[in-house]
Amino acid sequence: MGIKPSGSLKQFLDTKKADTRLIGPIERHLLTRPLDTSRRQDVIHPSELVKNDFCVRASYFRIIGVTQNEDRPGLRLQSIFDEGHSIHHKWQEWIREGGWMYGVWQCHDCGNRFWDTSPEACSLCGDPQVSYKEVPLSDPDLMIAGHSDGWVKGLKEDFMIEIKSVGSGTMRLEQPSLFKGGNDLFSAWRDVRRPFPTHIRQGQLYLELARRMAERGVLESAPSEIVFLYELKADQSYKEFVVTADPFIVKDMLDNAFDIARAVRASTPLACNISPEGCKSCKGIEVPE
């Protein structure tokens, strides 16, 4: 009896059946191009730590280099990712043009990376072509590292920003009650009056990381507020929410990170914190003997 293909292989074989002139070839291209290896695997990412189903065991094994096979995103999922990236870039560029965007910039010519607020040119070679690399935030003791979408200066007190592209999937996942009256996307959007819980936790974690970096002297200061910019993908309408730092919100997340960091340094695997039998994130991991 033959083995049924699954994951990325099944996606690839399915796309070969597609009777299209262009979409099929694009789908196959996306499934065969190299995976992005720029995302660090030896740290805990804030975007994963804030999730309700975050598994400490899976994170431990990923950090030490033992991971599950990663499925490649298909055309629809890749399109969702790229649309989100374009929305981020748009808002960041507007803030840069206003002269308020602080963070790390990289020169296209010499590769120099430097901290500045909306620079007109590279601080080293003077080339005007520089790209925004956001705000790197980390706590080496807890093995946490990530990037905030931005740091705004010059509009009264400094504040962080997080840009979120929102669709029906996000709203159903984060706040299902928005659809209690039916499936009207725009009605649900009108009822979004505060940031979603996962986003609040992520923002609070960024504020706490910045505070700790300022304490260590890595940053000169740290903002005490974060502004969430929400854009509805369906019609580009937008909302703004301001959240003040509250260290209590991040306590459990930092405790999880502490447990993982201690386990990695002691080479002692952690038990799954989601289910005694293991969860979807850690069940398929092949533990080395």
N, C-alpha and C positions, 0 to 999 in steps of 0.2 A: 504494500500500500504506500503510495507516494506521500511525501510531506507537503502540506499546503503552504504556499508562500505567505509570509505575513510582513507587517511593517513596511519599510521603504521598498523592499523587493516587490511586494504585492502592489504598492502604489505604482511602481515603474511598469510592471506588466499590465496593469489596468490601463495606464495611459497609452500603451502601444495599441490598445483596441479602439481608442478614440478615433472617430472618423471626422477629423478636422484638418484644416489647412495650416493653421498657425498655433492654436491653443495647445494641441497635443505635443508638438515639438517643444514649445515653451515649458510645458509641464515636465517633459522628460529632461530638458536642460536643467531645471531646478533640482530634480532628483539625482542628477549625476555630478553637479558642480561640487567642489570641495566644501566641506563644512567650515564655518567661521571658527577659527581657533584663537581669536583675540580675547575672548572672555576668559578670565582667569578661573582655573579650577582648584586652586590651592587656598581659597578663601571662602568665607561665608558671604553671600551677596544679600544686602538688605532686602531686595525685591523678593527673595525666596524666604527669608527669615520671618517676614511679616504675615505669611500665609497661614490660614487656620490649620491646614494639613501639612505644615512643615515637619519633616521627619529628621530627627537628629542623627539617626543611624545612617540614612542615605547620605546625609551631608558629610558625616565622618568618612564613609568609604569613598565618596567623590574626592575629598580633599587628599586622601592618601593615594589616589590614583586608581581606585577600583570603581568602575561605573557600569551602568547598564548600557546596552547599545542604544544609540540615539537615533530616533527616526527623523528623517529630513522633512521639513515642512513642504506640503504640496503647494500648488499654485494659489489656492484661496487663502491658506494660512500665511504664506509669504506675502501676499498682497495686503493682508491685514497688518502685518509687521511693517511693511514699507510705507503704508499709508500713515501709520502712527509716527514713524520716523520723520516723514515729510511735515506733519503737523508740528512736531517738536521743533524742527529746523525753522519753520516759518515764524513761530512766536519768538524763538531765540534771536533770530535775525532782526526782528522789529525792535526788540529790547536793545540789541547791540547798536542799531542805528540811532536809538535815542540817547546813547552814551551811558547806559546804566549797567551793562552786563559785565560782572566781575567773575574771574575764574582763571582757568588755565587755557592758554592759547598756544597753537603750534604753527610755526612758519612752514609754508609750502616749499620754500627754497632750501633753507639750511637745516630744517627739522628742529630748530630751537623751541623748547617749551618754556613758557614763562607766565607768571601771574600778572594780570593787569585788568583794567576796566575799559572795555571797548577800545582797544588800541587801534591806531591807524596804520601801524607797521610793526614788523618784528623788532624786538628790543635788541637783537644782536646784529642782524645784517641790514635792517631797514626795509626789507621787502614788504610791500603792502598786502600780500596775499597770506592771510593767517586764518586758521579755522578754530572754532570754539570747541574745546575739549571738556567743557563743563566743570564741575567742582568735585575733585577727588576727595573722598572722605574715608577715614579708616581708623581702626583701633587694633594695632598689631597684637596686643595681649589677648584680645578676643578673636583674632583672626577674621575680623570683619573688614570688608573693603567694597566700596561702590562709588557711585557718582550721583550727585544731585543735579537736576536739570539746569539749575542756574542760581546765581547769587546777585541780587539787585542792590546797587549802591546809588545814592544821590536822590532818592525819593523818600525823604525823611529818614527814619531808621532803616538800617539794612534788613533785608529779608531774603530767605531762600524761595525758590519757586519749584513747583512740580507741574508738568504739563501732561494732561491725560486726554487721550482721544477716546470718546465714549460712544458706544453703540448699544443695541438691545442686549447683546451678550453680556457686556459689562454690567448693565443695570440688573439683568436677571440673576447674575451670579452674586452681585454685591448687595442688592436690595430687592428681592423678589416681590415684596409688597407693592412696589411701584406699578405692577401690572395686575393688581387685584381687581380692577374694573374692566379688564380685557387686554387686548394686545396693541393698544394705541401707543406707538413709540413716542410721539410728540407730547401726548398727555403725561406719559411717564417722565419725560424729560422736564416738563414744567414743574413736576413735583420733587425734583432733586433740589433739596434746600441746604444740604451740607455735604462735605466730602464723604465718600464711602469708607467704611471702617478699615479696610486693608490699606487704602491710601493714607488715612490718618496715621496709622501705625508706621507706614513707610516714612512719611514726613517727620514724625516725631523722632524716629531713629536717626534720620539725617541731622536734625537739630542737635540731638544728643552727641552724635559723633563729632560734629563741629565744635560743640562745647568742650568735649574732652581734648580735641586737638588744640584748642586755644589754651586749655589748662596746661598742656605739655609744651606750649610755646611754638607749636607747628604753625598755627594761625595767629594773627595779631588779635583777632576778635572772633566772635561767633554771633550770628543772628539769633534772636529769640522768637521769631515768627517765620512761618512759611505760608506762601500764597499758592493755592491750587488754581490752575487754569484748566477748566473743562471745556472741550469743544465737541459738540455733537457731530459725528461723522456724516450724518444724513443731510444736514443743511448748513453746517459751519456756524451754527449759533453757539454762544459761549456763556460761561458763568465763572465768577471768581469767588473763592472762599479764603478767608484768613484764619489761620490756626496758630495759637500761642503755644510755646514749648511747655510740655508737661512730662517730666521724667518718669512719673509713675506708670505712664502708658507703656513704656519700653522695658520695664523691669523684667517681665517674664521672658521677653525675647533675648535680653542680655544674659539672663540666667542660662537659657538654652545654648547661646554662643559660648559662654564660659565652660559649660559641660563638654561641648564638642572640642574646644581648644585644649582642654585638659586631657581629654581622651586621646586626641591626636598625638600630643606630646608624650603620653604614656603608652602609646600603641595598644590601647585597650578599646575594642569596639563597644559601642553603646547599644542598648536595647532600643527597639522601636518605641517611640512615645505616643504613637497613634493607636496601635493595636498589639496585643500580646503575640498574635500570630504573624505580625508584620503587616505593613500597609502596601499600597500600590507603588510607592516610591522605593521601598527597600526589598520587597519580596523577590524580585528577579535578579538581585545582585549575587554574583558568584563569589563567595567569600574565599579568599586564598587560605590554604592550610598553613 
